[in-house]
């Protein structure tokens, strides 16, 4: 018989150069061994699966300094854990696994809308977009809690509140032009007449970042809405701590505001109230010693401009920052999950 290979005997028994290969028997034995290994890993909660989760969204950024304040707002802080929380695919995996970690991040920004008036005229022909990565989250000095009166607080129940509403108030990121001081800062000039995209990558580097496993149940919503024209997160839930001087001495937020001098102190409020805004929530913007890797993409606009464009009517004006740009974003997050859960018992 010509050729180096020939078959003799039953199906699947192949010979080469006088050596016998039981192909079918080998693959059966190998698959059984692999299955047993998967069972042992599952019992030890060591089984892992890696998925790429895509999260499309839309954000806006600008840069201005309100006349009645001494801070610059408009930088958008995109917390990657918060992006995952909003993804239905991540929620499906979260129902199946106990823990997860982030292996790689890719964010693509595509400018789609510029601030224009009712006649379609733009204030700027081109603007500079700055992007930077903050690996651990923001500190309290980079945000501002603007609550000046009780009308900006919605009381839900006896001890539950929402900070920020249609009357104003909320949480603003005030990094402003300081975004240029980040070592990871990059700039890109964009204009409405070109198809410009901005792509940023990030991966965990240190051992602590690579080995950071978080419970899939830790990701919590910390705000209900975001005002893109003011750069303020609104409807932030807070609850009075049970017992203590808070319930006995402060009957409403009005007293807290007066005690802290017209503008509520964010650190003071978080010390007295429980909230998903707390730093131990991975979706929160704030850095936390227990969560070393909290990737946050900062998006800012240059130059600073206090001019606004009215896109509404004279009777009901809607003022939009003149240098505001809206981006379509595509976020790809490579996540590894472990601790596969068993199926629930079903009724007969």
Secondary structure, 3 states (H helix, E strand, C coil): CCCCEEECCCCCEEEECCEEEEHHHHHHHHHHHHHHHHHHHHHCCCCEEEEEEEEEEEEEECCECCCCCCCCECCEEEEHHHHHHCCHHHHHHHCCEEEEEEEEEEEEEEEEEECECCCCCECCCEEEEEEEEECCCECHHHEEEECCCHHHEEECCCCEEEECECCECEEEECCHHHHHHCCCCEEEEEECCCCCEEEEEECCCCHHHHCCCEECCCCCCCCCEEECCCCEEECEEEEECCCHHHHHHCCCHHHHHHHCCCCCCHHHHHHHEECCCCCCCCCCCECECCECCCCEEEEEEECCCCCEEECCCCCCCCEEECCCEEEEEEEEEEEEEEEECCCCCCCC
